[in-house]
Amino acid sequence: MAPVISSISPVQGPTAGGTAVTITGTGFTGATGVLFGSVSASFVVVSSTKITTTAPAGSGSVTVTVTAPGATSNGASYSYVAAPVISSISPVQGPTAGGTAVTITGTGFAGVSAVLFGSASASFTVVSGTQITATAPAGSGSVSVTVTTPGGASNGATFAYLAVPVVSSIGPAQGPSTGGNTVTITGAGFTGVSAVLFGAASASFTVVSGTQIAATAPAGSGSVSLTVTTPGGTSSGVTYSYVAAPVVSALSPAQGPSTGGNTVTITGTGFTGATGVSFGSVFAPFTVVSSTQITATAPAAPVAPVEVTVVTPGGTSNGVLYYYLPLPTVAVVAPATGPVVGGNTVTITGTGLTLATAVHFGAGAATAVTVVSDNQITAHAPSGTGTVTVTVTTPGGTSLPGAGNPSYTYVALPVISALSPSQGPASGGAAVTITGSDLGLTKTVLFGAIAAPFVAISDTELVATNPGGAPGPVAVTASGPGGVSNTATYQLLAGPSV
């Protein structure tokens, strides 16, 4: 009786052979061979109705037959299927938690039975004979993605599992609401960065290394969470604060010497965390007193107005004008002498005097200072002694000794100790020797109210000519820069002098 094949299972397998095929039918007792086309296959007769065989290598569709002594069975079709081939996968990386949709492109994807990421099975959908979409399972490191069909297992394509990026620090952690500043992000896992977000706003960025990113902050307000996204996922957030730009409302004083060095109080808002104060293009030393006040030391600069600005993490403030003023000069002091008791009016001539705040005669402060013009001041000299330098102080500084002739000499009050002779004719004309002290600078000698001609012989002696007058005693005085002397009595005689 000839054997009869009713079915084979499976009905297809890889061209490399090796597939275990079960043949079901009748009359298999004493079977002498199993052929796949013309190629003999190894087999085992399990019973008269069942044979197990191993498909040899082959291609295309072949007929499977069983031979027995004197007879050959009917044929059953068996198809050789080429192994699937993966040409690419996209993306080639994803988070360790899995869940990434991966598109697998290649050939021979009919009858797919499994998609493996390493040894882990993935859920998948066969889109066509050349495309599969699979969901990556959880994993770590780099694994080989393979596709299994009746044709066997494909070649492998590498898929890398990436850890979620970690942001450990950012610097600076605050910036202006207008954005635009560079923020350095430090952490780990920055390979394949696809986004840097400040809150919900995307930032432009450059990946410096696997541990550092340079990002340009977008515009924003308040405090936001900064995150980094890679194929490994999205990092936890680190707080970044948007700070309003500082505002300068006033300077005190708003002017100063071109030599700098004076203290300027800056008033405004938003001064917390100030990083710089500039006078024009020159940065100045400063101290933040509060969020509304800064004290700065003005740097030296040419005589011209400059804008004072404050820099904070919130940006650069508006500018408020600060005026650099020239140093005043004193060229002439007139008169250049005066009494030690002071009080006389002195005219001071020079330059840059308009904003005078003080006039000093040596260390003594003058009173009744009046600015006549930018070139002239009048002031009442204070008391003093000797020769001193007259200086004028303005917001531009204090004038320097030696410019022009700024000296002023204090002159002692003249003193008359004796007259010789002490009497003379009322008709005048007699010579009178006046002795005393501090008489050298005498300007006027009076006999009563009448000025007398005189010659200064020395600081202790004058020779005057009696100017005459009504008979009787008259007071003789000597006047000079030091003031009016004491009086000495001179007797005018009606007759000839004795």
C-alpha positions as CSV (number, residue, x, y, z in Angstrom):
1,M,0.0,0.0,0.0
2,A,1.5,3.4,-1.0
3,P,2.0,6.1,1.7
4,V,-0.4,9.1,1.7
5,I,0.5,12.6,3.0
6,S,-2.5,14.5,4.3
7,S,-0.6,17.5,5.7
8,I,2.8,18.9,6.7
9,S,3.6,21.5,9.4
10,P,5.0,24.0,9.0
11,V,4.6,24.5,5.3
12,Q,7.6,26.9,5.0
13,G,11.0,27.5,6.4
14,P,14.4,29.2,5.9
15,T,16.5,28.5,2.8
16,A,19.3,27.3,5.1
17,G,17.1,24.4,6.1
18,G,17.0,22.9,9.6
19,T,13.3,23.4,10.1
20,A,11.6,20.5,12.0
21,V,8.6,19.4,9.8
22,T,5.9,17.0,10.9
23,I,4.3,14.9,8.1
24,T,0.9,13.5,8.8
25,G,-0.8,10.8,6.7
26,T,-1.1,6.9,6.4
27,G,1.0,4.0,5.4
28,F,4.2,5.3,6.8
29,T,5.3,2.0,8.3
30,G,8.5,0.9,6.6
31,A,9.1,4.3,4.9
32,T,12.5,4.4,3.3
33,G,12.9,8.1,2.4
34,V,11.6,11.7,2.6
35,L,12.4,14.0,-0.2
36,F,12.1,17.9,-0.4
37,G,12.0,18.1,-4.1
38,S,14.9,15.9,-5.1
39,V,16.8,16.4,-1.9
40,S,16.7,13.7,0.7
41,A,16.0,14.7,4.3
42,S,16.7,12.9,7.5
43,F,13.5,11.6,9.1
44,V,12.1,9.5,11.9
45,V,8.9,7.3,11.5
46,V,7.0,8.0,14.6
47,S,4.0,5.8,13.6
48,S,2.2,4.7,10.6
49,T,0.5,8.1,10.5
50,K,3.4,10.4,11.5
51,I,6.9,11.2,10.4
52,T,9.2,14.0,11.8
53,T,11.8,15.3,9.4
54,T,14.4,18.1,9.2
55,A,14.1,20.3,6.1
56,P,17.4,20.4,4.1
57,A,18.6,23.6,2.5
58,G,16.7,24.7,-0.5
59,S,14.9,27.5,-2.3
60,G,11.6,28.3,-3.8
61,S,8.7,25.9,-3.5
62,V,9.3,22.2,-3.5
63,T,7.2,19.0,-3.2
64,V,7.6,16.9,-0.1
65,T,7.2,13.1,-0.7
66,V,7.5,9.9,1.3
67,T,8.9,6.8,-0.3
68,A,8.3,3.2,0.8
69,P,9.3,-0.1,-0.8
70,G,7.8,-0.1,-4.2
71,A,5.7,3.1,-3.8
72,T,6.0,6.9,-3.4
73,S,3.4,9.1,-1.7
74,N,1.5,12.0,-3.1
75,G,3.3,15.4,-2.7
76,A,2.8,18.3,-0.3
77,S,4.1,21.8,-1.0
78,Y,6.8,23.3,1.1
79,S,8.1,26.8,0.6
80,Y,11.7,28.0,1.3
81,V,11.5,31.6,2.6
82,A,14.5,33.9,2.6
83,A,15.6,35.3,6.0
84,P,14.4,38.8,6.7
85,V,17.0,41.7,6.3
86,I,17.1,44.8,8.4
87,S,18.6,47.8,6.5
88,S,17.9,50.5,9.1
89,I,16.1,51.4,12.3
90,S,14.9,54.9,13.3
91,P,15.6,56.2,15.9
92,V,18.7,54.3,16.9
93,Q,18.4,55.2,20.6
94,G,15.9,55.8,23.3
95,P,15.3,55.9,27.1
96,T,16.1,53.0,29.4
97,A,12.4,53.0,30.4
98,G,11.5,51.9,26.8
99,G,8.4,53.1,25.0
100,T,10.2,54.6,22.0
101,A,8.4,54.0,18.7
102,V,11.1,52.5,16.4
103,T,10.6,52.1,12.6
104,I,12.4,49.0,11.2
105,T,13.0,49.1,7.4
106,G,14.2,46.2,5.4
107,T,12.9,43.2,3.4
108,G,11.3,39.8,4.0
109,F,8.9,41.0,6.7
110,A,6.0,38.7,5.8
111,G,4.9,36.4,8.6
112,V,6.9,38.1,11.3
113,S,6.7,36.2,14.5
114,A,8.9,38.2,16.8
115,V,10.9,41.4,17.1
116,L,13.6,41.3,19.7
117,F,15.6,44.1,21.4
118,G,18.5,42.0,22.6
119,S,16.6,39.1,24.3
120,A,13.6,41.2,25.1
121,S,10.5,40.9,23.0
122,A,8.9,44.0,21.6
123,S,5.3,44.6,20.6
124,F,5.2,45.4,16.9
125,T,3.0,46.0,13.8
126,V,3.9,44.8,10.4
127,V,3.2,47.8,8.1
128,S,4.4,46.0,4.9
129,G,6.9,43.5,3.7
130,T,9.5,46.2,4.1
131,Q,8.5,48.1,7.2
132,I,7.7,47.3,10.8
133,T,6.9,49.6,13.7
134,A,8.0,48.3,17.1
135,T,7.8,49.7,20.6
136,A,11.1,49.4,22.4
137,P,10.9,47.5,25.7
138,A,12.9,48.7,28.7
139,G,16.6,48.0,28.6
140,S,20.1,49.3,29.0
141,G,23.3,49.7,27.1
142,S,23.4,48.8,23.4
143,V,21.4,45.8,22.1
144,S,20.8,44.1,18.7
145,V,17.4,44.5,17.2
146,T,16.3,41.4,15.2
147,V,13.2,40.3,13.3
148,T,12.1,36.7,13.1
149,T,10.0,35.2,10.3
150,P,9.5,31.7,8.9
151,G,12.6,32.5,7.0
152,G,14.6,32.8,10.2
153,A,16.1,35.6,12.2
154,S,17.4,38.7,10.5
155,N,20.7,40.4,10.9
156,G,20.9,42.7,13.9
157,A,20.7,46.5,14.0
158,T,22.1,48.3,17.0
159,F,19.8,50.3,19.3
160,A,21.3,52.2,22.2
161,Y,19.5,52.7,25.5
162,L,20.2,56.1,27.0
163,A,19.9,57.2,30.6
164,V,17.7,60.2,31.4
165,P,19.8,63.4,31.3
166,V,20.7,65.0,34.7
167,V,21.0,68.7,35.2
168,S,23.2,69.3,38.3
169,S,23.7,73.1,38.1
170,I,23.2,76.1,35.9
171,G,25.1,79.4,35.9
172,P,24.0,82.0,36.1
173,A,20.7,80.9,37.7
174,Q,19.1,84.2,36.8
175,G,19.0,86.7,34.0
176,P,17.1,89.6,32.3
177,S,13.5,89.3,31.4
178,T,14.5,90.1,27.8
179,G,16.6,87.0,27.6
180,G,19.6,86.7,25.4
181,N,22.2,85.9,28.1
182,T,24.2,82.7,28.0
183,V,23.5,80.0,30.6
184,T,25.9,77.2,31.2
185,I,24.2,73.9,32.0
186,T,26.2,71.3,33.8
187,G,25.2,67.7,34.3
188,A,25.3,64.3,32.6
189,G,23.8,62.4,29.7
190,F,23.8,65.3,27.2
191,T,24.3,63.1,24.2
192,G,21.8,63.7,21.4
193,V,20.1,66.7,23.1
194,S,16.9,67.7,21.2
195,A,15.6,70.5,23.4
196,V,16.4,72.9,26.2
197,L,13.4,74.5,27.8
198,F,13.0,77.5,30.1
199,G,9.6,76.7,31.4
200,A,7.6,76.1,28.1
201,A,9.9,78.3,26.0
202,S,12.5,76.7,23.8
203,A,16.1,78.0,24.0
204,S,18.8,77.9,21.3
205,F,21.7,75.8,22.6
206,T,25.1,74.3,21.8
207,V,26.2,70.9,23.3
208,V,29.7,71.5,24.4
209,S,30.2,68.0,25.8
210,G,28.3,65.1,27.3
211,T,28.4,67.1,30.6
212,Q,27.9,70.7,29.5
213,I,25.5,72.8,27.3
214,A,25.6,76.5,26.5
215,A,22.1,77.8,26.1
216,T,20.8,81.3,25.2
217,A,17.9,82.2,27.6
218,P,14.7,83.1,25.8
219,A,12.6,86.1,27.1
220,G,10.5,85.3,30.2
221,S,9.3,86.3,33.6
222,G,9.3,85.0,37.1
223,S,10.9,81.7,38.0
224,V,10.8,78.8,35.6
225,S,12.0,75.2,35.4
226,L,15.0,74.6,33.1
227,T,15.0,71.1,31.5
228,V,17.1,69.2,29.0
229,T,15.6,66.6,26.6
230,T,17.5,63.8,24.9
231,P,16.6,60.5,23.4
232,G,17.0,59.2,26.9
233,G,14.1,61.4,28.2
234,T,13.7,64.8,29.9
235,S,15.7,65.8,32.9
236,S,14.3,67.0,36.2
237,G,14.0,70.8,36.3
238,V,16.3,73.4,37.9
239,T,15.0,76.8,38.8
240,Y,16.0,79.8,36.6
241,S,14.7,83.2,37.7
242,Y,14.0,86.1,35.4
243,V,15.0,89.5,36.9
244,A,13.7,92.9,35.9
245,A,16.4,95.3,34.6
246,P,17.6,97.9,37.2
247,V,16.5,101.5,37.0
248,V,18.6,104.5,38.0
249,S,16.5,107.5,39.1
250,A,19.0,109.9,40.6
251,L,22.7,110.6,41.4
252,S,24.0,112.6,44.4
253,P,26.1,114.5,43.6
254,A,25.5,114.5,39.9
255,Q,28.8,116.2,39.3
256,G,32.4,115.9,40.4
257,P,36.1,116.5,39.7
258,S,37.7,115.1,36.6
259,T,40.3,113.5,38.9
260,G,37.5,111.3,40.3
261,G,37.7,109.8,43.8
262,N,34.4,111.3,45.2
263,T,31.6,109.2,46.5
264,V,28.4,109.2,44.4
265,T,25.1,107.8,45.8
266,I,23.0,106.1,43.1
267,T,19.3,105.8,43.8
268,G,16.8,103.6,41.9
269,T,15.4,100.1,42.0
270,G,16.4,96.5,41.3
271,F,20.0,96.9,42.5
272,T,20.2,93.5,44.3
273,G,23.0,91.4,42.9
274,A,24.6,94.3,41.1
275,T,27.7,93.2,39.2
276,G,28.9,96.5,37.8
277,V,28.6,100.3,37.9
278,S,30.0,102.3,35.0
279,F,30.7,105.9,34.5
280,G,30.6,106.0,30.7
281,S,32.8,103.1,29.6
282,V,34.8,103.0,32.9
283,F,33.7,100.6,35.7
284,A,33.8,102.1,39.2
285,P,34.3,100.5,42.7
286,F,30.9,100.3,44.4
287,T,28.9,99.0,47.4
288,V,25.3,97.8,47.2
289,V,23.6,99.4,50.2
290,S,20.2,98.1,49.4
291,S,18.0,97.1,46.5
292,T,17.4,100.9,46.0
293,Q,20.8,102.4,46.8
294,I,24.4,102.0,45.7
295,T,27.5,104.1,46.7
296,A,30.2,104.3,44.0
297,T,33.6,106.0,43.8
298,A,33.7,108.0,40.6
299,P,36.7,107.2,38.4
300,A,38.8,109.8,36.7
301,A,37.7,111.0,33.3
302,P,38.0,114.0,30.9
303,V,35.8,117.0,31.5
304,A,32.5,116.0,29.9
305,P,29.2,114.5,30.9
306,V,28.9,110.6,31.0
307,E,26.1,108.2,31.6
308,V,26.1,106.3,34.9
309,T,24.6,102.8,34.5
310,V,24.1,99.8,36.9
311,V,24.5,96.2,35.7
312,T,22.7,93.3,37.5
313,P,21.6,89.8,36.4
314,G,18.5,91.6,35.1
315,G,20.5,93.6,32.6
316,T,21.9,97.1,32.3
317,S,19.9,100.1,33.6
318,N,19.1,103.3,31.9
319,G,21.8,105.9,32.1
320,V,21.7,109.1,34.1
321,L,24.2,111.9,33.3
322,Y,27.1,112.7,35.6
323,Y,29.1,115.8,34.9
324,Y,32.9,115.9,35.2
325,L,34.0,119.4,36.0
326,P,37.4,121.1,35.7
327,L,39.5,122.0,38.7
328,P,39.0,125.6,39.7
329,T,42.0,128.0,39.5
330,V,42.9,131.1,41.5
331,A,45.0,133.6,39.6
332,V,44.7,136.8,41.6
333,V,43.7,137.8,45.2
334,A,43.0,141.5,45.7
335,P,43.9,142.9,48.0
336,A,46.7,140.5,48.7
337,T,47.1,141.7,52.3
338,G,44.7,142.3,55.2
339,P,44.3,142.5,59.0
340,V,44.9,139.5,61.2
341,V,41.4,139.9,62.5
342,G,40.0,139.3,59.0
343,G,36.6,140.6,57.9
344,N,37.8,142.6,55.0
345,T,36.4,142.0,51.5
346,V,38.7,140.2,49.1
347,T,38.1,139.7,45.3
348,I,39.3,136.4,44.0
349,T,39.9,136.0,40.2
350,G,40.4,132.7,38.4
351,T,38.5,130.1,36.3
352,G,35.8,127.5,37.0
353,L,34.4,129.4,40.0
354,T,30.7,129.3,39.2
355,L,29.8,126.4,41.5
356,A,32.1,127.4,44.4
357,T,31.1,125.8,47.7
358,A,33.9,127.1,49.9
359,V,36.8,129.6,50.0
360,H,39.7,129.0,52.3
361,F,42.6,131.3,53.4
362,G,45.0,128.6,54.5
363,A,42.9,126.5,56.8
364,G,40.5,129.3,57.6
365,A,37.1,129.4,56.0
366,A,36.0,132.7,54.4
367,T,32.5,134.0,55.0
368,A,30.1,135.9,52.8
369,V,31.3,134.1,49.7
370,T,29.6,135.5,46.6
371,V,30.0,134.2,43.1
372,V,30.2,137.2,40.7
373,S,30.9,135.1,37.6
374,D,32.7,132.0,36.5
375,N,35.9,134.1,36.8
376,Q,35.3,136.1,40.0
377,I,34.3,135.6,43.7
378,T,34.2,138.1,46.6
379,A,34.6,136.8,50.2
380,H,35.3,138.1,53.6
381,A,38.7,137.0,54.8
382,P,38.8,135.0,58.1
383,S,41.3,135.9,60.8
384,G,44.8,134.5,60.4
385,T,48.5,135.1,60.5
386,G,51.4,135.0,58.1
387,T,51.2,134.3,54.3
388,V,48.6,131.7,53.3
389,T,47.3,130.2,50.1
390,V,43.8,131.1,49.0
391,T,41.8,128.1,47.6
392,V,38.4,127.7,46.1
393,T,36.4,124.5,46.3
394,T,33.8,123.5,43.7
395,P,32.3,120.1,42.7
396,G,35.3,120.0,40.3
397,G,37.7,119.9,43.3
398,T,39.9,122.3,45.2
399,S,42.2,124.7,43.4
400,L,45.9,123.9,43.6
401,P,48.5,126.2,45.2
402,G,50.8,127.8,42.7
403,A,48.4,128.5,39.9
404,G,48.7,132.3,39.3
405,N,49.4,134.2,42.5
406,P,46.9,133.0,45.1
407,S,48.8,134.1,48.2
408,Y,47.3,136.4,50.9
409,T,49.4,137.9,53.7
410,Y,48.0,138.8,57.1
411,V,49.4,142.1,58.4
412,A,49.5,143.0,62.1
413,L,47.8,146.1,63.4
414,P,50.2,149.0,63.3
415,V,51.2,150.4,66.7
416,I,52.4,154.0,67.6
417,S,54.5,154.1,70.6
418,A,55.8,157.7,70.4
419,L,55.8,161.0,68.5
420,S,58.8,163.3,68.4
421,P,58.3,166.1,68.8
422,S,54.8,165.7,70.3
423,Q,53.8,169.2,69.5
424,G,54.1,171.7,66.7
425,P,52.7,174.9,65.1
426,A,49.0,175.0,64.2
427,S,50.2,176.4,60.9
428,G,51.8,173.0,60.1
429,G,54.9,172.1,58.2
430,A,56.9,170.6,61.1
431,A,58.5,167.2,60.7
432,V,57.2,164.6,63.2
433,T,59.0,161.2,63.8
434,I,56.5,158.4,64.5
435,T,58.0,155.3,66.2
436,G,56.3,152.0,66.9
437,S,55.9,148.6,65.2
438,D,54.4,147.2,62.0
439,L,54.5,150.6,60.4
440,G,56.3,149.6,57.1
441,L,53.0,149.0,55.1
442,T,51.3,152.2,56.4
443,K,49.1,153.8,53.7
444,T,47.7,156.8,55.6
445,V,48.7,159.0,58.5
446,L,46.0,161.2,60.0
447,F,46.4,164.2,62.3
448,G,42.8,164.3,63.4
449,A,40.9,164.0,60.2
450,I,43.6,165.5,58.1
451,A,46.0,163.3,56.1
452,A,49.6,164.1,56.5
453,P,52.4,163.5,54.0
454,F,54.8,160.8,55.3
455,V,57.7,158.6,54.5
456,A,58.1,155.1,55.8
457,I,61.7,154.8,57.0
458,S,61.4,151.3,58.4
459,D,58.8,148.9,60.0
460,T,59.4,150.9,63.2
461,E,59.7,154.5,62.0
462,L,57.7,157.0,60.0
463,V,58.5,160.7,59.3
464,A,55.3,162.7,58.8
465,T,54.8,166.4,58.1
466,N,52.4,168.2,60.5
467,P,49.5,169.2,58.2
468,G,48.4,172.0,60.7
469,G,44.9,172.7,62.0
470,A,43.1,174.4,64.8
471,P,45.2,174.8,67.9
472,G,44.8,172.1,70.4
473,P,45.4,168.4,70.8
474,V,44.8,166.0,67.8
475,A,44.8,162.2,67.5
476,V,47.5,160.8,65.3
477,T,46.8,157.4,63.6
478,A,48.6,155.2,61.1
479,S,46.5,153.0,58.8
480,G,47.6,150.1,56.6
481,P,46.5,146.6,55.5
482,G,46.6,145.6,59.1
483,G,44.0,148.2,60.1
484,V,44.1,151.5,62.0
485,S,46.7,151.9,64.8
486,N,46.1,153.2,68.3
487,T,46.1,157.0,68.7
488,A,48.9,159.2,69.9
489,T,48.2,162.8,70.9
490,Y,49.9,165.7,69.1
491,Q,49.5,169.3,70.3
492,L,48.9,172.0,67.7
493,L,50.2,175.3,69.2
494,A,48.9,178.7,68.3
495,G,52.2,180.5,68.6
496,P,55.7,179.5,67.7
497,S,56.7,176.0,68.7
498,V,58.6,175.5,71.8
